[in-house]
Amino acid sequence: MRNKFIKSSRINKAVAAIQRGEFTYYANIAREFKCNRSAVSRRIRGLTKSKKEANLFWY
């Protein structure tokens, strides 16, 4: 369970950095934050939600 939380927090940090304009390429930010490039891309496009947002939706 902790591993999923760590992955999600890394992706959230990567998304925040993209939104601030620090990075333009998903591959570069994925390498920097040690997360999956496609996961960052999906989160940016709104195809997936963070664990916290998903829990709020269902409960």
C-alpha positions in Angstrom: 0.0 0.0 0.0 2.8 2.4 0.9 4.4 1.8 -2.5 1.2 3.0 -4.3 1.2 6.2 -2.1 4.8 6.9 -3.0 4.1 6.4 -6.8 1.1 8.6 -6.6 2.9 11.4 -4.7 5.7 11.3 -7.3 3.2 11.6 -10.1 1.5 14.5 -8.3 4.8 16.3 -7.9 5.6 15.8 -11.6 2.2 17.1 -12.7 2.6 20.2 -10.5 6.1 20.8 -12.0 4.6 20.6 -15.5 1.8 23.0 -14.6 4.3 25.5 -13.2 6.1 25.3 -16.6 9.4 23.8 -15.3 9.3 21.0 -17.8 7.8 20.5 -21.3 8.6 16.9 -22.1 7.0 14.0 -20.2 10.0 11.8 -20.6 12.3 14.4 -18.9 10.0 14.9 -16.0 9.4 11.2 -15.5 13.1 10.6 -15.3 13.5 13.5 -12.9 10.8 12.3 -10.5 11.3 8.6 -11.1 7.9 7.8 -12.3 6.2 6.4 -15.4 5.9 8.8 -18.4 2.6 7.4 -19.5 1.2 7.8 -15.9 2.1 11.5 -15.9 0.6 11.9 -19.3 -2.7 10.2 -18.3 -2.9 12.3 -15.1 -2.3 15.6 -17.1 -5.0 14.7 -19.6 -7.5 13.8 -16.8 -7.8 10.1 -17.8 -6.8 9.0 -14.3 -7.1 10.7 -10.9 -4.9 10.7 -7.9 -5.7 8.2 -5.2 -7.2 10.9 -3.0 -9.5 12.2 -5.7 -10.6 8.7 -6.6 -11.5 8.0 -3.0 -13.5 11.2 -2.7 -15.4 10.3 -5.8 -16.4 6.8 -4.5 -17.0 7.6 -0.8 
